[in-house]
């Protein structure tokens, strides 16, 4: 065939030259290597597999070990323990533990209270009225002879204002005509309580250690005429805590004891009770 320019067009022509046996073999091998078909890449390339670490199943022994390592809460401990009535030894031990970090051995010995200053503790069978009647059988005579203002004959210390109201309601059989005053901070200012203590004679005070401590500091409450100091020791709140299980209350109680209570106990003019 001829193209437009008059030249003949031919197909592709392969030119092969003869050579010696040694050289020809080498050339043919090179041609075969050059013309060898390249294998096509497969469409589906293998993706690298992801490795997953399979954690071994937790056995019962492992579960118990992890449970043991968890820090026990005081609620868990108290829920499993049987309620035991408080004793004077419990109060003495708490005092030593509280002051051991910043007091010398001699000072710790001075904190020991004589057994004679403790009243009979509640064995968990008494109501508040029956317990107070047992520890103070001559209450009617005492309150009749009491006429000093800014003071009380008996203090009942508890952990909260709500608990104080419960105690006041539960002691109606004991108090009779006695004048009772609420000594806590909820909805009542310190100045108002100081004015009330200055105006009238009060026989019974029920409240929290923080507010009682503040009234003593401001001169609204004199502890010298005090005859009975009762701790609401065995009662537990919703978290099963007693008042001395709460760090803030425990601190305020011991601070209150150092504000004249310990000296009155050693002189045997003041008696302590654990309800």
C-alpha positions as CSV (number, residue, x, y, z in Angstrom):
1,X,0.0,0.0,0.0
2,X,1.1,3.5,-0.7
3,X,0.4,6.5,1.6
4,X,-0.4,10.0,0.4
5,X,3.3,10.8,-0.1
6,X,3.7,7.8,-2.4
7,X,5.7,5.7,0.1
8,X,4.9,2.2,0.8
9,X,3.8,1.5,4.3
10,X,4.7,-1.8,5.9
11,X,4.1,-3.4,9.2
12,X,6.7,-3.7,11.9
13,X,9.8,-5.5,10.7
14,X,12.1,-7.4,13.1
15,X,15.7,-7.4,12.1
16,X,17.7,-10.3,13.4
17,X,21.4,-10.5,12.6
18,X,23.3,-13.7,12.7
19,X,26.2,-14.0,15.0
20,X,28.5,-16.5,16.3
21,X,27.2,-19.3,18.5
22,X,28.5,-17.8,21.8
23,X,27.4,-14.2,21.0
24,X,24.1,-15.3,19.5
25,X,23.1,-17.2,22.5
26,X,23.9,-14.3,24.7
27,X,21.9,-11.9,22.6
28,X,18.9,-14.2,22.4
29,X,19.0,-14.6,26.2
30,X,19.0,-10.8,26.6
31,X,16.1,-10.5,24.2
32,X,14.1,-13.1,26.1
33,X,14.8,-11.2,29.3
34,X,13.8,-7.9,27.8
35,X,10.7,-9.2,26.1
36,X,9.6,-11.4,29.1
37,X,6.2,-10.3,30.1
38,X,5.9,-8.6,33.5
39,X,3.3,-10.3,35.7
40,X,0.4,-8.0,36.3
41,X,-0.4,-6.9,39.8
42,X,-3.4,-8.6,41.2
43,X,-6.3,-6.4,41.8
44,X,-7.0,-7.7,45.2
45,X,-3.9,-6.8,47.3
46,X,-3.7,-8.5,50.7
47,X,-4.2,-5.9,53.5
48,X,-2.2,-6.3,56.6
49,X,-4.2,-8.0,59.3
50,X,-4.9,-6.3,62.6
51,X,-3.8,-8.0,65.7
52,X,-6.2,-8.0,68.7
53,X,-5.0,-9.0,72.2
54,X,-7.6,-11.1,73.8
55,X,-7.7,-10.6,77.5
56,X,-8.1,-13.7,79.6
57,X,-11.5,-14.1,81.3
58,X,-11.6,-13.0,84.9
59,X,-11.9,-15.9,87.2
60,X,-13.6,-15.9,90.6
61,X,-10.2,-15.8,92.4
62,X,-9.2,-12.7,90.4
63,X,-12.5,-11.1,91.2
64,X,-12.0,-11.7,94.9
65,X,-8.5,-10.3,94.8
66,X,-9.7,-7.1,93.1
67,X,-12.4,-6.7,95.7
68,X,-10.0,-7.1,98.5
69,X,-7.8,-4.3,97.0
70,X,-10.7,-1.8,97.0
71,X,-10.7,0.6,99.9
72,X,-13.4,-0.2,102.3
73,X,-15.8,2.5,103.2
74,X,-16.9,3.1,106.8
75,X,-20.5,2.4,105.6
76,X,-19.6,-1.0,104.4
77,X,-17.8,-1.9,107.6
78,X,-20.6,-0.6,109.8
79,X,-23.3,-2.4,107.8
80,X,-21.7,-5.8,108.5
81,X,-20.9,-5.1,112.1
82,X,-23.3,-5.6,114.9
83,X,-24.3,-2.5,116.9
84,X,-22.4,-2.3,120.2
85,X,-23.1,0.2,122.9
86,X,-20.5,2.8,123.6
87,X,-18.4,2.6,126.7
88,X,-16.1,5.1,128.6
89,X,-13.1,3.2,127.2
90,X,-14.2,4.1,123.7
91,X,-14.1,7.8,124.5
92,X,-10.8,7.5,126.2
93,X,-9.3,5.6,123.3
94,X,-10.6,8.2,120.8
95,X,-9.0,11.0,122.8
96,X,-5.6,9.3,122.8
97,X,-5.8,8.6,119.1
98,X,-6.8,12.2,118.4
99,X,-4.1,13.9,120.5
100,X,-1.3,11.3,120.0
101,X,0.2,13.2,117.0
102,X,0.8,16.5,118.8
103,X,1.0,15.7,122.5
104,X,3.7,14.2,124.6
105,X,3.3,11.0,126.7
106,X,2.9,13.1,129.9
107,X,0.2,15.3,128.3
108,X,-1.7,12.2,127.1
109,X,-1.7,10.8,130.6
110,X,-3.2,14.1,131.8
111,X,-6.1,13.6,129.5
112,X,-7.2,10.4,131.2
113,X,-10.5,10.9,133.0
114,X,-11.3,9.1,136.2
115,X,-13.9,6.3,136.1
116,X,-16.0,8.2,138.7
117,X,-16.8,11.0,136.2
118,X,-18.7,8.6,133.9
119,X,-22.3,7.7,134.3
120,X,-23.8,4.3,133.4
121,X,-23.8,4.0,129.6
122,X,-26.9,3.2,127.5
123,X,-27.0,-0.6,126.8
124,X,-29.2,0.1,123.7
125,X,-32.4,-0.8,125.6
126,X,-33.3,2.7,126.8
127,X,-35.2,5.5,125.3
128,X,-33.8,9.0,126.0
129,X,-36.3,9.7,128.8
130,X,-35.7,6.4,130.5
131,X,-32.0,6.8,130.3
132,X,-32.0,10.3,131.7
133,X,-34.3,9.2,134.6
134,X,-31.8,6.4,135.4
135,X,-28.7,8.6,135.5
136,X,-30.4,11.6,137.1
137,X,-33.2,10.4,139.5
138,X,-33.2,13.7,141.4
139,X,-33.8,15.9,138.3
140,X,-36.9,17.7,139.7
141,X,-35.1,18.9,142.8
142,X,-32.1,20.0,140.8
143,X,-34.1,22.1,138.3
144,X,-36.1,23.8,141.1
145,X,-32.9,25.0,142.7
146,X,-31.3,26.2,139.5
147,X,-31.8,29.9,138.9
148,X,-28.6,31.0,137.2
149,X,-28.9,32.6,133.7
150,X,-26.4,32.0,130.9
151,X,-26.1,28.4,132.0
152,X,-27.8,25.0,131.9
153,X,-27.8,22.0,134.2
154,X,-27.7,19.4,131.4
155,X,-26.2,19.5,127.9
156,X,-27.1,16.8,125.3
157,X,-24.7,16.9,122.4
158,X,-25.6,15.4,119.0
159,X,-24.4,15.5,115.4
160,X,-27.0,17.7,113.7
161,X,-29.9,20.1,114.1
162,X,-32.5,17.6,112.9
163,X,-31.2,15.0,115.4
164,X,-31.4,17.7,118.1
165,X,-35.1,18.2,117.3
166,X,-35.8,14.5,117.5
167,X,-34.1,14.2,120.9
168,X,-36.1,17.2,122.3
169,X,-39.4,15.5,121.1
170,X,-38.3,12.2,122.6
171,X,-37.6,13.5,126.1
172,X,-41.0,14.9,127.0
173,X,-41.5,12.3,129.7
174,X,-38.3,13.3,131.5
175,X,-38.2,17.1,131.1
176,X,-41.6,17.9,132.5
177,X,-41.7,21.7,133.2
178,X,-38.0,22.2,132.5
179,X,-37.0,24.9,130.1
180,X,-35.3,23.5,127.0
181,X,-33.2,25.5,124.5
182,X,-32.1,24.5,121.0
183,X,-28.3,25.1,120.7
184,X,-27.6,24.6,117.0
185,X,-26.8,26.9,114.1
186,X,-29.7,26.1,111.7
187,X,-31.9,29.2,111.3
188,X,-30.7,30.6,114.6
189,X,-28.0,33.3,115.0
190,X,-25.5,33.1,117.8
191,X,-26.5,36.6,119.0
192,X,-30.1,35.6,119.4
193,X,-29.2,32.6,121.5
194,X,-26.9,34.7,123.6
195,X,-29.8,37.2,124.3
196,X,-32.1,34.3,125.2
197,X,-29.6,32.8,127.6
198,X,-29.2,36.2,129.3
199,X,-32.9,36.8,129.7
200,X,-34.2,33.6,131.1
201,X,-33.2,30.5,133.1
202,X,-32.6,27.4,131.0
203,X,-32.4,23.9,132.5
204,X,-31.7,21.7,129.4
205,X,-29.7,22.5,126.3
206,X,-29.7,20.2,123.2
207,X,-27.4,21.0,120.3
208,X,-24.3,20.5,118.2
209,X,-20.7,20.9,119.6
210,X,-19.8,23.6,117.1
211,X,-22.6,26.0,118.2
212,X,-22.1,25.2,121.9
213,X,-18.4,25.9,121.5
214,X,-19.2,29.3,119.9
215,X,-21.6,30.3,122.7
216,X,-18.8,29.6,125.3
217,X,-16.4,31.7,123.3
218,X,-18.7,34.7,123.1
219,X,-19.5,34.4,126.9
220,X,-23.1,33.4,126.3
221,X,-22.8,30.1,128.1
222,X,-21.1,29.4,131.4
223,X,-20.2,25.7,132.0
224,X,-19.5,26.0,135.8
225,X,-23.2,25.2,136.9
226,X,-23.3,22.3,134.4
227,X,-23.9,18.9,136.1
228,X,-24.5,16.5,133.3
229,X,-23.0,16.2,129.8
230,X,-24.6,13.5,127.6
231,X,-23.3,12.4,124.2
232,X,-25.8,11.0,121.6
233,X,-23.2,8.3,121.2
234,X,-24.9,5.2,119.7
235,X,-27.3,6.8,117.2
236,X,-26.4,6.3,113.5
237,X,-27.4,8.5,110.5
238,X,-28.4,7.3,107.0
239,X,-24.8,6.4,106.3
240,X,-24.7,4.3,109.5
241,X,-22.2,6.8,111.1
242,X,-22.2,7.6,114.7
243,X,-21.5,11.2,115.7
244,X,-17.9,10.3,116.6
245,X,-17.4,8.6,113.2
246,X,-17.7,12.0,111.5
247,X,-14.3,13.8,111.5
248,X,-15.7,17.3,111.8
249,X,-17.9,16.5,114.7
250,X,-15.2,14.5,116.4
251,X,-12.8,17.5,116.2
252,X,-15.4,19.9,117.6
253,X,-16.2,17.5,120.5
254,X,-12.6,17.3,121.6
255,X,-12.1,21.1,121.2
256,X,-15.2,21.5,123.4
257,X,-13.8,19.1,126.0
258,X,-10.7,21.3,126.3
259,X,-12.8,24.4,127.0
260,X,-13.3,23.6,130.6
261,X,-15.2,20.2,130.4
262,X,-12.1,18.1,131.3
263,X,-11.2,20.2,134.3
264,X,-14.8,20.0,135.6
265,X,-14.8,16.2,135.1
266,X,-11.6,15.8,137.1
267,X,-13.0,17.9,139.9
268,X,-16.0,15.5,139.9
269,X,-18.5,18.3,139.6
270,X,-19.5,17.2,136.1
271,X,-20.7,13.7,135.0
272,X,-20.4,12.3,131.5
273,X,-23.0,10.0,129.9
274,X,-23.1,8.0,126.6
275,X,-26.6,7.5,125.3
